[in-house]
Amino acid sequence: MVTVDELVALTQAYKNLCEATNITNELYDSGIKGDKIIVYGDFVCDKFNEYIRQSEKTVLPEAKPSEEASKPKKPSQAEINAHYEELWKLYPSKRGKNSVSITRRTKLYDVSVSDMEKAVKRYVNELEQKGKMEFILNGSTWFNGRYEDYMDDNNFSQIDGAVSSEEKPKGRFDALSPSEMKDYISRGIINPEDESVNWFAMSSEDSAFLKSKGVI
């Protein structure tokens, strides 16, 4: 025979299990009314056992993830700034660090360190091959959008870290050596930034030489 305390515990467990599985039929009503036990003895035990048999046939609904849980976590401003610092270390020119907007830094959060490192290498290789490292873009210009021109989705192919000759951009002054470039720049004859020439600054010898190089 079940004791009163055991019966109370058993009946409370029965009530909790009914509520947990949304079983609120006569099985529940006949066993308990509110918090008061109205049936004692083997009847409650029998009803509880019947409940157990019933619950084994009950399929609980699968818990669905909440909309909030399914949404990707937004990075904090501290995380965005920390990632920006890592990217900034990769670029040679350190001018204009604070000129990169919060909006742009947030977009940069989606760019991995490895992808940015590849983009920087492509750009630096291009400048070195042209002898134009002195004209490297400021860091602010690079991170405000110019880096996108050197990302993987622009069909860059790399061989041992260098840009392939088939994809290397052709410039107007590529035929000039670094020393020739430096000389013509210092005399104001050419401007690599916009690839323009100053006809008024060149002599007839300069003109003939530049023609032979295919510059003009």
NUDRENGU-316731 format. One record per residue (C-alpha): residue number from 0; residue in one letter; x, y, z. Coordinates in steps of 0.02 Angstrom, whole numbers. Example, Ala and Ser with C-alpha at 12.3 -4.5 7.8 and 13.67 -1.06 7.14 Angstrom:
+------+------+--------+--------+--------+
| pafi | mike |      x |      y |      z |
+------+------+--------+--------+--------+
|    0 |    A |    615 |   -225 |    390 |
|    1 |    S |    684 |    -53 |    357 |
+------+------+--------+--------+--------+
//
This chain:
+------+------+--------+--------+--------+
| pafi | mike |      x |      y |      z |
+------+------+--------+--------+--------+
|    0 |    M |      0 |      0 |      0 |
|    1 |    V |     63 |    173 |    -47 |
|    2 |    T |     90 |    300 |     91 |
|    3 |    V |      7 |    471 |     85 |
|    4 |    D |    172 |    559 |     52 |
|    5 |    E |    212 |    439 |    -90 |
|    6 |    L |     38 |    464 |   -160 |
|    7 |    V |     55 |    654 |   -154 |
|    8 |    A |    224 |    644 |   -242 |
|    9 |    L |    157 |    521 |   -369 |
|   10 |    T |      4 |    625 |   -406 |
|   11 |    Q |    107 |    785 |   -422 |
|   12 |    A |    221 |    697 |   -544 |
|   13 |    Y |     68 |    638 |   -640 |
|   14 |    K |      3 |    817 |   -647 |
|   15 |    N |    171 |    887 |   -705 |
|   16 |    L |    188 |    755 |   -840 |
|   17 |    C |     13 |    788 |   -902 |
|   18 |    E |     47 |    974 |   -915 |
|   19 |    A |    216 |    945 |   -999 |
|   20 |    T |    135 |    843 |  -1138 |
|   21 |    N |    -26 |    942 |  -1150 |
|   22 |    I |   -132 |    793 |  -1097 |
|   23 |    T |   -285 |    875 |  -1017 |
|   24 |    N |   -419 |    744 |  -1047 |
|   25 |    E |   -528 |    648 |   -923 |
|   26 |    L |   -376 |    548 |   -869 |
|   27 |    Y |   -308 |    705 |   -791 |
|   28 |    D |   -474 |    768 |   -726 |
|   29 |    S |   -517 |    604 |   -639 |
|   30 |    G |   -352 |    598 |   -547 |
|   31 |    I |   -329 |    776 |   -486 |
|   32 |    K |   -430 |    932 |   -463 |
|   33 |    G |   -318 |   1083 |   -440 |
|   34 |    D |   -194 |   1042 |   -305 |
|   35 |    K |   -316 |    931 |   -207 |
|   36 |    I |   -305 |    742 |   -213 |
|   37 |    I |   -482 |    673 |   -233 |
|   38 |    V |   -440 |    491 |   -266 |
|   39 |    Y |   -328 |    383 |   -158 |
|   40 |    G |   -256 |    209 |   -155 |
|   41 |    D |   -231 |     94 |   -301 |
|   42 |    F |   -346 |    197 |   -412 |
|   43 |    V |   -218 |    338 |   -427 |
|   44 |    C |    -79 |    212 |   -454 |
|   45 |    D |   -180 |    130 |   -591 |
|   46 |    K |   -217 |    297 |   -670 |
|   47 |    F |    -35 |    345 |   -661 |
|   48 |    N |     16 |    183 |   -745 |
|   49 |    E |   -115 |    213 |   -877 |
|   50 |    Y |    -42 |    385 |   -903 |
|   51 |    I |    130 |    310 |   -928 |
|   52 |    R |     61 |    193 |  -1061 |
|   53 |    Q |    -27 |    340 |  -1144 |
|   54 |    S |    126 |    453 |  -1140 |
|   55 |    E |    232 |    322 |  -1227 |
|   56 |    K |    119 |    346 |  -1379 |
|   57 |    T |    131 |    534 |  -1370 |
|   58 |    V |    253 |    615 |  -1491 |
|   59 |    L |    317 |    778 |  -1423 |
|   60 |    P |    335 |    918 |  -1553 |
|   61 |    E |    512 |    958 |  -1605 |
|   62 |    A |    579 |   1118 |  -1534 |
|   63 |    K |    602 |   1245 |  -1671 |
|   64 |    P |    747 |   1366 |  -1659 |
|   65 |    S |    690 |   1543 |  -1627 |
|   66 |    E |    714 |   1675 |  -1761 |
|   67 |    E |    839 |   1764 |  -1651 |
|   68 |    A |    943 |   1606 |  -1631 |
|   69 |    S |    946 |   1575 |  -1819 |
|   70 |    K |   1008 |   1749 |  -1861 |
|   71 |    P |   1197 |   1770 |  -1879 |
|   72 |    K |   1274 |   1862 |  -1734 |
|   73 |    K |   1319 |   2041 |  -1774 |
|   74 |    P |   1498 |   2087 |  -1729 |
|   75 |    S |   1523 |   2219 |  -1596 |
|   76 |    Q |   1610 |   2382 |  -1637 |
|   77 |    A |   1760 |   2322 |  -1536 |
|   78 |    E |   1771 |   2164 |  -1643 |
|   79 |    I |   1756 |   2268 |  -1803 |
|   80 |    N |   1895 |   2386 |  -1749 |
|   81 |    A |   2008 |   2243 |  -1694 |
|   82 |    H |   1989 |   2159 |  -1865 |
|   83 |    Y |   2024 |   2325 |  -1952 |
|   84 |    E |   2186 |   2339 |  -1852 |
|   85 |    E |   2240 |   2168 |  -1914 |
|   86 |    L |   2205 |   2216 |  -2095 |
|   87 |    W |   2292 |   2384 |  -2077 |
|   88 |    K |   2454 |   2298 |  -2026 |
|   89 |    L |   2461 |   2213 |  -2197 |
|   90 |    Y |   2470 |   2373 |  -2300 |
|   91 |    P |   2637 |   2464 |  -2328 |
|   92 |    S |   2574 |   2644 |  -2330 |
|   93 |    K |   2513 |   2698 |  -2158 |
|   94 |    R |   2433 |   2863 |  -2210 |
|   95 |    G |   2251 |   2900 |  -2174 |
|   96 |    K |   2213 |   2764 |  -2047 |
|   97 |    N |   2077 |   2866 |  -1961 |
|   98 |    S |   2000 |   2918 |  -2127 |
|   99 |    V |   1919 |   2747 |  -2154 |
|  100 |    S |   1737 |   2763 |  -2103 |
|  101 |    I |   1644 |   2652 |  -1980 |
|  102 |    T |   1532 |   2594 |  -2124 |
|  103 |    R |   1683 |   2541 |  -2226 |
|  104 |    R |   1765 |   2457 |  -2075 |
|  105 |    T |   1605 |   2357 |  -2049 |
|  106 |    K |   1613 |   2299 |  -2229 |
|  107 |    L |   1796 |   2254 |  -2208 |
|  108 |    Y |   1747 |   2138 |  -2065 |
|  109 |    D |   1689 |   2015 |  -2199 |
|  110 |    V |   1861 |   2015 |  -2281 |
|  111 |    S |   1977 |   1885 |  -2206 |
|  112 |    V |   2158 |   1925 |  -2162 |
|  113 |    S |   2220 |   1797 |  -2290 |
|  114 |    D |   2114 |   1871 |  -2432 |
|  115 |    M |   2173 |   2047 |  -2392 |
|  116 |    E |   2353 |   1988 |  -2383 |
|  117 |    K |   2339 |   1916 |  -2559 |
|  118 |    A |   2261 |   2077 |  -2625 |
|  119 |    V |   2400 |   2183 |  -2550 |
|  120 |    K |   2534 |   2069 |  -2624 |
|  121 |    R |   2455 |   2082 |  -2796 |
|  122 |    Y |   2452 |   2271 |  -2789 |
|  123 |    V |   2629 |   2286 |  -2722 |
|  124 |    N |   2695 |   2163 |  -2853 |
|  125 |    E |   2613 |   2267 |  -2989 |
|  126 |    L |   2695 |   2426 |  -2926 |
|  127 |    E |   2865 |   2344 |  -2909 |
|  128 |    Q |   2859 |   2273 |  -3085 |
|  129 |    K |   2820 |   2446 |  -3151 |
|  130 |    G |   2947 |   2533 |  -3040 |
|  131 |    K |   2810 |   2638 |  -2962 |
|  132 |    M |   2819 |   2597 |  -2777 |
|  133 |    E |   2840 |   2782 |  -2737 |
|  134 |    F |   2663 |   2808 |  -2802 |
|  135 |    I |   2581 |   2681 |  -2688 |
|  136 |    L |   2406 |   2731 |  -2634 |
|  137 |    N |   2377 |   2797 |  -2459 |
|  138 |    G |   2310 |   2669 |  -2337 |
|  139 |    S |   2145 |   2764 |  -2325 |
|  140 |    T |   2121 |   2756 |  -2514 |
|  141 |    W |   2160 |   2570 |  -2517 |
|  142 |    F |   2043 |   2521 |  -2375 |
|  143 |    N |   1903 |   2636 |  -2432 |
|  144 |    G |   1876 |   2526 |  -2583 |
|  145 |    R |   2026 |   2509 |  -2699 |
|  146 |    Y |   2072 |   2341 |  -2622 |
|  147 |    E |   1918 |   2268 |  -2708 |
|  148 |    D |   2007 |   2280 |  -2877 |
|  149 |    Y |   2135 |   2153 |  -2818 |
|  150 |    M |   2023 |   2023 |  -2736 |
|  151 |    D |   1999 |   1844 |  -2797 |
|  152 |    D |   1831 |   1881 |  -2877 |
|  153 |    N |   1919 |   1992 |  -3005 |
|  154 |    N |   1998 |   1836 |  -3085 |
|  155 |    F |   2174 |   1864 |  -3020 |
|  156 |    S |   2286 |   1711 |  -3036 |
|  157 |    Q |   2444 |   1696 |  -2935 |
|  158 |    I |   2602 |   1598 |  -2972 |
|  159 |    D |   2719 |   1594 |  -2822 |
|  160 |    G |   2639 |   1753 |  -2756 |
|  161 |    A |   2663 |   1854 |  -2916 |
|  162 |    V |   2533 |   1917 |  -3039 |
|  163 |    S |   2540 |   1819 |  -3202 |
|  164 |    S |   2603 |   1910 |  -3354 |
|  165 |    E |   2439 |   1877 |  -3444 |
|  166 |    E |   2342 |   1973 |  -3312 |
|  167 |    K |   2468 |   2109 |  -3267 |
|  168 |    P |   2390 |   2277 |  -3310 |
|  169 |    K |   2480 |   2367 |  -3452 |
|  170 |    G |   2530 |   2547 |  -3416 |
|  171 |    R |   2582 |   2684 |  -3535 |
|  172 |    F |   2756 |   2698 |  -3459 |
|  173 |    D |   2793 |   2513 |  -3435 |
|  174 |    A |   2930 |   2518 |  -3567 |
|  175 |    L |   3030 |   2644 |  -3465 |
|  176 |    S |   3159 |   2585 |  -3339 |
|  177 |    P |   3148 |   2644 |  -3158 |
|  178 |    S |   3290 |   2768 |  -3185 |
|  179 |    E |   3208 |   2837 |  -3343 |
|  180 |    M |   3042 |   2852 |  -3252 |
|  181 |    K |   3125 |   2947 |  -3110 |
|  182 |    D |   3212 |   3066 |  -3231 |
|  183 |    Y |   3055 |   3107 |  -3331 |
|  184 |    I |   2951 |   3127 |  -3174 |
|  185 |    S |   3077 |   3244 |  -3093 |
|  186 |    R |   3076 |   3354 |  -3250 |
|  187 |    G |   2886 |   3357 |  -3256 |
|  188 |    I |   2875 |   3269 |  -3423 |
|  189 |    I |   2768 |   3122 |  -3369 |
|  190 |    N |   2639 |   3094 |  -3232 |
|  191 |    P |   2612 |   2910 |  -3188 |
|  192 |    E |   2458 |   2949 |  -3085 |
|  193 |    D |   2351 |   2991 |  -3237 |
|  194 |    E |   2478 |   2928 |  -3367 |
|  195 |    S |   2488 |   3097 |  -3450 |
|  196 |    V |   2636 |   3182 |  -3535 |
|  197 |    N |   2685 |   3365 |  -3536 |
|  198 |    W |   2733 |   3409 |  -3715 |
|  199 |    F |   2792 |   3582 |  -3667 |
|  200 |    A |   2921 |   3514 |  -3544 |
|  201 |    M |   3007 |   3392 |  -3662 |
|  202 |    S |   3147 |   3424 |  -3784 |
|  203 |    S |   3156 |   3355 |  -3960 |
|  204 |    E |   3274 |   3219 |  -3894 |
|  205 |    D |   3148 |   3174 |  -3758 |
|  206 |    S |   3010 |   3167 |  -3887 |
|  207 |    A |   3110 |   3053 |  -4002 |
|  208 |    F |   3158 |   2937 |  -3859 |
|  209 |    L |   2981 |   2924 |  -3793 |
|  210 |    K |   2916 |   2887 |  -3967 |
|  211 |    S |   3043 |   2747 |  -3985 |
|  212 |    K |   2977 |   2672 |  -3822 |
|  213 |    G |   2797 |   2684 |  -3880 |
|  214 |    V |   2751 |   2810 |  -3745 |
|  215 |    I |   2694 |   2944 |  -3868 |
+------+------+--------+--------+--------+
//
